[in-house]
Every structure is written in structure tokens, then in C-alpha cells.
Amino acid sequence: MTTPSEPRLSDIATHLTRPTGITGSDFTRLNRVAAKCGIHFDRWQQGVLWLLLAKRGDGRYACGEGGLVLSSCRQIGKTYTIGNAVFLLCVAHPNLTAVWTAHHTRTSDQTFNDLCALERHPLLGRYIDRIRRANGQQELRFKNGSRIMFGARERGFGRGLHSVDVEVFDEAQILTQSALDNMVAIVNTSPNPLVVFMGNPPKPGDVSEAFEDKRRAALDGVDGIAYIELSADKDADLDDHDQWAKANPSYPNRTSEEAMLRMRNLLSDDSFRREALGIWDEHTATHAIDPTLWEQATTHEPNMEGLKGFAIDMAPDRTSICIGAAVKHDDGSLHIEVAAFKDARHDGTRWAIDWIHERWPTTAAVTIDAQSPAMSLLPDLKKAHVRPIITNASDMGRACGKFLDDLAAGTLTHLPDDDQPALALAVKNAATRPIGNSGAIGWNKMGADTDISPLVACTLAAYGLSVTTRNPNRKQRVMR
């Protein structure tokens, strides 16, 4: 039952984008089952679930291609809404497999415990076969063969799964495109999959590229996405209680005024806008390298005449090793590319030493950062009579700054992304980190699953050419 005072989704949503071609929704049937079990959805929650389960004329879910994206402030009832819906879907559809993944372990644990509590429900509990509580393998199994698996992305949960029908990305504001690419494929074999992204407006530093891209696509009118954004007005008075209610329809009934005042008093204004009012920052992207400038620097026919330099870098977990290459031309411009990139677990590291040794006579510089795991190669490189340049933190700051300056000035080129996928992925997923207090920056990765060693190697290869005094192209004078 609903009451006239409950707002509809369309009344409160700041942005509401529906896929085209909707002819009906399975929510009507699901809501009848929920009502019989004593589960009540507010009117705005009913609107969310109606969109999630909306279908086109061919019987497929309307948001099956782009997913349902829900952005709101905290403590609004997102988990209650989607969690109960997924549970009821498992009851209604035999052999349905659902995956619930959050960024943090504590978040996925909380959702798991909340849904496990339904085991004690007088009507719903009888549908549960067993509960598996092992860390990393938490699972609700139903007597009809359906199941819900829970896990945290920070622990690598989701990789290797397959044949999943429903996938929920909780804390979607902390989700890299790389992690999304790894997990979306697990629903490819489902005849009618559903994917849900739900989170809060990302704060500066969040690895939020996937959530931002989904929002941008929906606001640009891309079809197939159901996008819902609940927030106060962008220019809202932060002390206006009407704006509190606009952003959070659970206020003041379930989210008390005391709770809102606590956040208002303890959070900064910017944090309160995001956490309590659901307002997106104008610029939240953490990309280190401007995609437009990177695209403009693409060349299909690079100039390979000039001083040649290389750099070696390894991923922090030592799973990959990369050799970056750079060419410095007479006019000071640079070309960079990945010369070699291999799986260190399979190919080892000796190949990199041999590769550099073979090219050392015609190489102006070989560079390794002092903090890189690639420093383990230094003794063998010296035995091979290679004399690398070892950079420190200050050098790294200068190297990254010069890289960005050259890119902005149009004096840096690289091969097309399709030809250099490892470098392209590193550039796309690179953020920045401060070095010291002088404004210098270094590259940082946006997520645990990101490998930025190709970008680091190319950056250092270019930097090495700017500081080396070695020039193998110089003609030696003969003393008589």
C-alpha cells in the first residue's frame, strides 16, 4: 500500500532516463508477491523496480544492454530496494544466478547478512536451502536451484565466474572500467540478463570512471540505459530541510533529522553535498591524461630517427614487465611506444636483460626508477655492461610533468591505441599522486586491477633522453 504523501520517482528524480520500447514490467507481479510477504516498497522504490524489470515487446529487459544506474545520497534505501528485489527474483525464477559485489568487504558482508536475515522470515525462509558463510565464498542457495553470491572487488571477487543472470555493482562510485570489463562478461551467456549500478556521487580521488561514463552516456541520450539520479538542487541551500527531503525521500521518517544534522555538523560543505544531498561535483574525473590530447598525439608513421632510449618497469606485484621506448628528434620532439610487454610469471625477467643488452651499443639511455620492482634487474644489467640511469622521487615528478607538458605542446607522439593496447589501457586508467609539497605529481593507478607500468616505462624512457650525456650517434674524433 502507498499513501498520498509518498513521492513518486518522477516527482523527485533530478535526472530520470528511460529506455525506449517499454511495453510492460515484471514488477507488477513481483510487487504482489512482496506485499503478500509483508515487504513494502515506497512509491519511488516501486518506480525504480518498475524500470529495472521493464520489458520490450520481445520479452527482453529494456535496460538489459546498458543496465540500471542509480545515483543518490547515502542511507536512502538502495540496498533494501534492490536486495529484496533480487531475493524475490531468485524465489520466482528457478536456477537464477545473481552476483552482488561491492568495493569494500564490509559493505558486501553487510548486504549478505541483511539478506540472510530473511531465513527467519515466516514465508520467505522456507525457500532458502542453505547459507554458505565462508569468507570470499558467501552464498545464499535456494531450494529451486537459484543462488546469490556475495563478494568484494578489492579482493578480486567475480573473476572466473560465468553464467550469471543478475549482477549488482554496489558502491559503483568506486569501479574502474577495467574491473567492469572483467565482470560484465559473466552475464554474456544469460538469455535475459540484468545489471545494476548503484552508488553515491564520487568524491575526488575515487576510481569512478565507470560510474561517470554511465552517467555521461545516459545524460547524452544513449538508449538502453535506465538512469536515476536523486539529489537536491545543484545550488541548494545546505541548511534547507526541503532540499534534504528532495534528495532523500526517506527523510524524516527513516533518516531522522538528528542524523542529517549530525552529518551537517561533522562533514565539510562539499562532503555534505555529495554524501547527504547526492549532488555531483562539476568535475570528478581523476584521469591524469587528457583523452583529447592523447588522441591528437596519435601517429601512424612515427619518426624513428634520433636518440633512442628505453626504460624498464614492473607491476608492483611483479606479474608483468614492460620496456618502454622513446626517440628524441633533433627539434626536441619525442615519440614513445611500448617496445616489449610480457607476463613475468610465465616468461620470467631474463629476457628483458638480454633485450636491453643487445641494443645497448646504439642506446642513449636506459632508465629505471629506484622504487620500481625492476630494480632487481640492476645487478644483471651491470654484468651485461649496461649502465642504467636510476631515478628518484624528484626525477619522477619532473618526468611526469615533462610528459604532460610535451603532450599539451603537441611535441609528443605515440602509436594508435589499437596497436598498443597495454599503453592505451594504462593511460586511460592512470591517476596522479602528489610528490612532495611543491606541486610535483607522479602516476598512480585508479584501481587494484590496473597495470600502469607501460605508462611509467614510456615516461621514464622519454625522461632518460632529456638527462643523458651518452650519445651513441656521435662520431668519435681520432687523435693523431
PyMOL commands that set and color helices and strands:
alter all, ss='L'
color gray80, all
select helices_A, chain A and resi 9-12+27-36+43-52+78-92+105-120+125-127+153-155+177-187+209-219+241-247+257-266+269-275+291-296+344-347+350-362+373-383+393-409+421-428+453-467
alter helices_A, ss='H'
color red, helices_A
select strands_A, chain A and resi 13-17+22-25+54-56+68-71+97-102+128-132+138-142+147-152+166-169+194-199+226-230+307-314+320-328+334-343+365-369+389-391+412-414+430-435+440-445
alter strands_A, ss='S'
color yellow, strands_A
deselect
rebuild
show_as cartoon
